[in-house]
């Protein structure tokens, strides 16, 4: 079986403003006078990972270590400063909750909007609509604007839409941490169904137990660099012990 994702020598550099600018006007003046000072921040440095087709791969590490940045590079949201990412197949990214939603619209309208963003036709959404709504369990809130939803309710809709079809690669960033325990179980069950059907899953979670339960292999990222890649249980235990 080949690789679903090949990450080769990937680094990501951000330029951060060093000084506080009080207004847009001041920013523009300083920009044109070339008086803005920037500091380079290396979010990721020389990352090399191969993820096999059908594998469930976890990313662990402290907040700010670069996990979410790496997921965005794999998803094509960010272009790496150096290095390359080769992806084989279709991707369903569950990265930022509600990123593809218009919160002024209802859930019903957003199912069609988000579906089209993911490349689904209206006819396909029509066919799958009841199944999506059944998964969310939000039947009575379908025609309520999503700005009135809790983050857990938004997560339900986003997850239901992104996993209604079987993507080649599913990218999950902390989405299972939102919502009640029963819904988390439901999400895990669907991920397991996708996995058994051959979908590659890349997952970030603060729950080490969840990573152990779901993943085959894990990469531990520390300060933008790979500290360790290996068996999920082994890497997770070392990571947990390092935090004590």
C-alpha positions in Angstrom: 0.0 0.0 0.0 1.4 3.4 -0.9 1.5 6.7 1.0 -1.5 8.9 1.3 0.6 11.9 2.5 4.3 12.6 2.0 5.7 15.6 3.9 9.3 16.4 2.8 11.6 18.9 4.5 8.6 21.2 5.4 9.3 24.4 7.2 6.9 27.3 7.9 8.0 30.8 8.7 5.7 33.6 9.8 6.7 37.3 10.0 5.3 38.7 13.3 5.1 42.5 13.8 7.5 43.5 16.6 5.8 46.7 17.6 2.4 47.8 18.6 0.6 49.9 16.0 -2.4 51.8 17.3 -4.3 52.4 14.1 -4.6 51.4 10.5 -3.5 54.8 9.4 -0.3 54.5 11.5 0.3 51.0 10.1 -0.1 52.3 6.5 2.3 55.2 7.1 4.9 53.0 8.7 4.5 50.4 6.0 5.2 52.8 3.1 8.1 54.5 5.1 9.4 50.9 5.6 9.4 51.6 9.4 7.6 48.4 10.3 9.7 45.9 12.2 9.0 42.2 11.9 10.3 39.2 13.7 10.6 35.8 12.1 8.8 33.0 13.8 9.5 29.4 12.7 6.3 27.5 13.3 7.7 24.4 11.7 11.2 23.3 11.0 12.3 20.5 8.6 9.3 18.2 9.0 9.5 14.8 7.3 6.6 12.4 7.7 5.1 9.7 5.4 1.5 8.6 6.2 0.4 5.4 4.6 -3.0 4.9 2.9 -5.6 3.6 5.4 -3.4 4.6 8.4 -4.7 6.5 11.4 -2.0 9.0 12.3 -1.9 11.2 15.4 -0.1 14.5 16.1 0.6 15.4 19.7 2.4 18.2 21.4 1.8 21.3 23.6 -0.3 24.3 22.4 1.7 26.4 19.8 4.0 23.5 18.9 2.9 23.6 15.2 0.4 20.8 15.0 -2.5 22.8 13.6 -0.1 24.7 11.2 1.0 21.3 9.8 -2.6 20.2 9.3 -3.3 23.4 7.4 -0.3 22.8 5.2 -1.5 19.2 4.4 -5.0 20.5 3.7 -3.6 23.2 1.3 -4.8 26.1 3.4 -1.1 27.2 3.9 1.8 26.9 1.5 5.0 25.9 3.3 7.9 28.4 3.2 10.2 25.5 2.1 9.7 21.8 1.4 6.8 20.0 -0.2 3.7 18.0 0.6 2.3 15.3 -1.7 -1.3 14.2 -1.1 -2.8 11.2 -2.8 -6.6 11.5 -2.9 -9.5 13.7 -1.7 -9.3 15.5 1.6 -12.1 16.4 4.1 -10.5 18.8 6.5 -12.2 19.3 9.9 -9.9 22.1 11.1 -11.6 25.3 12.2 -15.1 24.9 13.5 -17.5 26.9 11.4 -14.8 28.1 9.0 -17.1 27.3 6.0 -20.3 28.6 7.7 -22.2 31.9 7.4 -23.3 32.2 11.0 -26.2 34.5 10.0 -27.7 31.7 7.9 -29.7 28.8 9.3 -28.2 25.3 9.7 -30.4 24.1 6.8 -28.8 26.8 4.6 -25.3 26.2 5.9 -25.6 22.5 5.1 -26.0 23.4 1.4 -23.4 26.2 1.6 -20.7 24.1 3.3 -21.5 21.1 1.1 -20.8 23.2 -2.0 -17.5 24.4 -0.5 -16.6 20.7 -0.1 -17.5 20.1 -3.7 -20.9 18.4 -3.3 -23.7 19.1 -5.8 -27.1 20.3 -4.6 -28.6 17.0 -5.8 -26.1 15.1 -3.6 -26.9 17.2 -0.6 -30.7 16.7 -1.3 -30.1 13.0 -1.2 -28.0 13.0 1.9 -29.8 15.8 3.8 -31.9 13.6 6.1 -28.8 11.5 6.9 -26.8 14.6 7.8 -29.5 16.0 10.0 -30.1 12.7 11.7 -26.4 12.5 12.6 -26.5 16.0 14.1 -29.6 15.3 16.2 -30.5 19.0 15.8 -33.8 18.5 13.9 -35.6 21.2 16.0 -32.9 23.8 15.4 -32.6 23.4 11.6 -34.1 26.8 10.8 -32.4 28.7 13.6 -29.4 31.0 12.6 -26.2 29.3 13.5 -25.0 32.4 15.4 -27.4 31.1 18.1 -25.7 27.7 18.2 -23.2 26.6 20.8 -19.7 25.6 19.6 -20.7 22.0 20.2 -23.8 22.3 17.9 -21.6 23.9 15.2 -19.2 21.0 15.5 -22.0 18.5 15.0 -23.1 20.1 11.8 -19.5 20.5 10.5 -18.6 16.9 11.3 -21.8 15.5 9.8 -21.3 17.3 6.5 -17.6 16.5 6.1 -18.0 12.8 6.8 -21.2 12.1 4.8 -19.1 10.9 1.9 -16.0 8.7 2.2 -13.0 10.9 1.7 -9.6 9.4 1.0 -8.1 11.5 3.8 -9.9 12.9 6.8 -8.2 15.6 8.8 -9.5 16.1 12.4 -8.3 19.0 14.6 -9.6 18.8 18.1 -13.2 18.6 16.8 -13.9 15.6 19.0 -13.1 17.7 22.1 -16.3 19.7 21.5 -19.8 18.4 22.3 -21.0 16.0 24.9 -19.6 12.6 25.7 -22.2 10.7 23.7 -21.6 12.8 20.6 -17.8 12.3 20.9 -18.5 8.5 21.0 -20.7 8.9 17.9 -17.9 10.8 16.1 -15.4 8.1 17.0 -17.7 5.4 15.7 -18.0 7.2 12.4 -14.2 7.6 12.2 -13.8 3.9 12.9 -16.3 3.2 10.0 -14.2 5.4 7.7 -11.0 3.7 8.8 -12.4 0.2 8.2 -13.4 1.5 4.7 -9.8 2.5 4.0 -9.9 6.2 4.7 -6.6 7.7 6.0 -7.2 9.7 9.2 -4.9 12.4 10.5 -5.9 13.5 14.0 -4.9 16.1 16.6 -6.3 15.8 20.0 -5.4 16.9 23.5 -6.8 13.6 24.8 -3.9 11.2 24.9 -6.3 8.3 25.7 -8.2 9.1 22.5 -5.1 9.2 20.4 -4.0 5.8 21.9 -7.4 4.4 21.2 -7.7 5.6 17.6 -4.2 5.9 16.2 -1.7 3.4 14.7 1.3 5.8 14.8 1.9 9.2 16.3 4.3 12.1 15.7 5.3 14.1 18.8 6.0 17.7 17.8 7.9 20.1 20.1 8.7 23.7 19.2 8.0 23.1 15.5 10.3 20.1 15.3 9.7 16.3 15.2 10.8 14.9 18.6 9.6 11.4 17.9 7.6 9.2 15.5 6.4 5.7 16.3 3.9 3.4 17.8 1.0 5.3 19.3 1.1 3.8 22.8 4.9 4.1 23.1 5.0 7.7 21.9 2.0 8.8 24.0 3.4 7.2 27.2 6.7 9.0 26.7 4.9 12.3 26.0 2.7 11.9 29.1 5.7 11.1 31.3 7.6 14.2 30.0 4.7 16.4 31.1 4.8 15.1 34.7 
